[in-house]
Amino acid sequence: MAETMDLPPAEVQMGQQGRLVIPAVLRRALALVEGDTLVARLENGRLVLEKRATIQQRLKARFAAVPVNISLADELIAERRAEYQRETAP
């Protein structure tokens, strides 16, 4: 995958029904192919499109250090219960 900072800006025009066509140079640089699912989000006033697979890889890497015998959901529930107990204690 090419480094996106090496590419000059590309103009994209809004088509009918809000459709955008991603220029071929960007599609190639990002290895986008027909049928890829992109997730769209607003980030600091910008529209960000990202492959679902890229998001999954980032999340897996982020939580790779969590031991397999640890349940983050159980830990969160326990924290919330403890917080509730502190807030409602006399």
Number of C-alpha atoms within 10 A of each C-alpha: 7 11 8 11 7 8 11 9 9 10 8 11 10 9 9 7 6 7 10 11 11 13 11 11 12 16 13 12 14 15 12 16 9 6 6 12 13 15 13 12 12 9 8 7 7 8 10 12 12 16 15 14 13 12 13 11 10 12 11 11 10 10 10 10 8 10 9 8 6 9 10 13 9 10 11 11 11 12 12 12 12 12 12 11 11 10 9 8 7 5
